[in-house]
Amino acid sequence: MLSLFEIAALLLVLSAGLSWINRAYLKLPHTIGLLVMALFASFILMAMQAFIPSLGLTATISGAIGQIDFNETLMKGMLGFLLFAGALHVDLGKLRDAKWAIGSMATFGVVLSTFIVGTGFWGLAKLFGLDIPFIWALVFGSLISPTDPVAVLSILKTVKMPKSLETKIAGESLFNDGVGVVVFTLILAIATGGAGGHALFDQFQVAGPIMAATSGGSIGVLDVVELFVVDAIGGAILGGLAGWMTTRMLARIDEHAIEILITLACVAGTYALAQRVEILGHHLSGPIAVVIAGLMIGNKGAQTAMSEHTRQYLFGFWEMIDEILNSVLFLLIGLEILVIGLVPEYALIGAVAIPLVLIARLSAVYVPMKVIGTFKNFTKGAVPVLTWGGVRGGISVALALSLPDNEYKSLILTATYAVVVFSIIVQGLTIKKVVESRVDADLV
């Protein structure tokens, strides 16, 4: 068994080596190149194991990767730092201008997509002769509907588009994962009848009276409203306080090394505190808290509390953190196929799930924008760009891996992986062409 240091060393060596190969030869966008090569290496290892079982090479590597709890590593380790690094570079003024579009897509859009995907997946399963209850199809819909902020922000770096459109895509992805996790947890609690629910709510920072209602067979509207208010608004207030305190501290000194340390403490402390603070039995949203803190520090803090010297070092530091953690994360997504146990028999329904998720994404973008479009203009070509730019990533995989072991988990995992891999590779590599063909060149 490898030590924690040896696992970290292995991931860093693989990330660095594959990044060099990609940069020197493949020349794909950084994170996409890492995922492609990790997937390719995984399939090669599985083929070697199938033809030469005595090698035991796959078992050795999958054993090392298996020691990493992907869900724990992402949701309680890397995510806070990645979200903060992404929020740090978002223009708060443009975010306010697009608040209705972002808010509607991150809430109503996620719920609408959940039910479209869930209903379609249930129907597809019936066509393929697979018996999956409707509520478990909705579980799949809820975990695959939120766009992944890590994947989205990583891909946006490679594409030039109007700032207003970029803000909508980035802003939605930063906020809808918190909403998506709440929707996922509620539906999963209903699907499991409360079994194992307390652990899941603790894991995703939403807990309490909902479970009692679930165990009793029903969830009241007030329970759901209470959960959303405490989780989202409570997380936003915590993030606002953390961002305000950090900005005040930064304004009192001018020493870039200490100021970088203070921002690190802000992220880690805020995310950890969100998991501990309880209001009415519910935890606060750590992801939303660090996003709000990042927006405040990246805008108000950068303008009023930092010298040009500090801004250069601090933003450069967080760009490096973003690159390093993204490299490790996308590498893990590719290698995780060795240990999650995908079922080849479900490959076809996984492939069919891809257009289903895209249709749901189109609906989740078009319906809110149709309503808001009556009083606010949008960039020409916004709907296809927002649809195709809604990339899924590690958060969907982490949620799928968190499911309790049952007869439906393999099907959901396989479909999730198919959608995520297609989303990152195909949508990620072609979003630039979609922008160029749909958006007025004068606006880019």
Secondary structure as the mmCIF struct_conf table of DSSP 4:
data_model
#
loop_
_struct_conf.conf_type_id
_struct_conf.id
_struct_conf.beg_label_comp_id
_struct_conf.beg_label_asym_id
_struct_conf.beg_label_seq_id
_struct_conf.end_label_comp_id
_struct_conf.end_label_asym_id
_struct_conf.end_label_seq_id
HELX_RH_AL_P HELX_RH_AL_P1 LEU A 4 ILE A 21
HELX_RH_PI_P HELX_RH_PI_P1 ASN A 22 LEU A 26
HELX_RH_AL_P HELX_RH_AL_P2 HIS A 30 PHE A 51
HELX_RH_3T_P HELX_RH_3T_P1 PRO A 53 LEU A 55
HELX_RH_AL_P HELX_RH_AL_P3 LEU A 57 GLY A 66
TURN_TY1_P TURN_TY1_P1 GLN A 67 GLN A 67
BEND BEND1 ILE A 68 ILE A 68
HELX_RH_AL_P HELX_RH_AL_P4 PHE A 70 THR A 73
HELX_RH_PI_P HELX_RH_PI_P2 LEU A 74 MET A 78
HELX_RH_AL_P HELX_RH_AL_P5 LEU A 79 ALA A 87
TURN_TY1_P TURN_TY1_P2 LEU A 88 HIS A 89
BEND BEND2 VAL A 90 VAL A 90
HELX_RH_AL_P HELX_RH_AL_P6 LEU A 92 ASP A 97
TURN_TY1_P TURN_TY1_P3 ALA A 98 ALA A 98
HELX_RH_AL_P HELX_RH_AL_P7 LYS A 99 SER A 104
HELX_RH_PI_P HELX_RH_PI_P3 MET A 105 GLY A 109
HELX_RH_AL_P HELX_RH_AL_P8 VAL A 110 LEU A 127
TURN_TY1_P TURN_TY1_P4 PHE A 128 GLY A 129
HELX_RH_AL_P HELX_RH_AL_P9 PHE A 134 ILE A 144
BEND BEND3 SER A 145 PRO A 146
HELX_LH_PP_P HELX_LH_PP_P1 THR A 147 ASP A 148
HELX_RH_AL_P HELX_RH_AL_P10 PRO A 149 LEU A 156
TURN_TY1_P TURN_TY1_P5 LYS A 157 THR A 158
HELX_RH_AL_P HELX_RH_AL_P11 LYS A 163 THR A 192
TURN_TY1_P TURN_TY1_P6 GLY A 193 GLY A 196
HELX_RH_AL_P HELX_RH_AL_P12 GLY A 197 GLN A 203
TURN_TY1_P TURN_TY1_P7 PHE A 204 GLN A 205
BEND BEND4 GLY A 208 GLY A 208
HELX_RH_AL_P HELX_RH_AL_P13 PRO A 209 SER A 215
TURN_TY1_P TURN_TY1_P8 GLY A 216 GLY A 217
HELX_RH_AL_P HELX_RH_AL_P14 VAL A 221 PHE A 228
HELX_RH_PI_P HELX_RH_PI_P4 VAL A 229 ILE A 233
HELX_RH_AL_P HELX_RH_AL_P15 GLY A 234 ARG A 252
HELX_RH_AL_P HELX_RH_AL_P16 HIS A 256 ARG A 276
STRN STRN1 GLU A 278 ILE A 279
TURN_TY1_P TURN_TY1_P9 LEU A 280 GLY A 281
STRN STRN2 HIS A 282 HIS A 283
HELX_RH_AL_P HELX_RH_AL_P17 GLY A 286 MET A 296
HELX_RH_PI_P HELX_RH_PI_P5 ILE A 297 GLY A 301
HELX_RH_AL_P HELX_RH_AL_P18 ALA A 302 THR A 304
BEND BEND5 ALA A 305 ALA A 305
HELX_RH_AL_P HELX_RH_AL_P19 GLU A 308 LEU A 335
HELX_RH_3T_P HELX_RH_3T_P2 GLU A 336 LEU A 338
TURN_TY1_P TURN_TY1_P10 VAL A 339 VAL A 339
BEND BEND6 ILE A 340 ILE A 340
HELX_RH_3T_P HELX_RH_3T_P3 PRO A 344 TYR A 346
HELX_RH_AL_P HELX_RH_AL_P20 ALA A 347 ILE A 372
TURN_TY1_P TURN_TY1_P11 GLY A 373 PHE A 375
BEND BEND7 LYS A 376 LYS A 376
TURN_TY1_P TURN_TY1_P12 LYS A 380 GLY A 381
HELX_RH_AL_P HELX_RH_AL_P21 ALA A 382 TRP A 388
TURN_TY1_P TURN_TY1_P13 GLY A 389 GLY A 389
HELX_RH_AL_P HELX_RH_AL_P22 GLY A 394 LEU A 401
TURN_TY1_P TURN_TY1_P14 SER A 402 SER A 402
BEND BEND8 LEU A 403 LEU A 403
HELX_LH_PP_P HELX_LH_PP_P2 PRO A 404 PRO A 404
BEND BEND9 ASP A 405 ASN A 406
TURN_TY1_P TURN_TY1_P15 GLU A 407 TYR A 408
HELX_RH_AL_P HELX_RH_AL_P23 LYS A 409 PHE A 422
HELX_RH_PI_P HELX_RH_PI_P6 SER A 423 GLN A 427
HELX_RH_AL_P HELX_RH_AL_P24 GLY A 428 ARG A 438
BEND BEND10 VAL A 439 VAL A 439
HELX_RH_3T_P HELX_RH_3T_P4 ALA A 441 LEU A 443
#
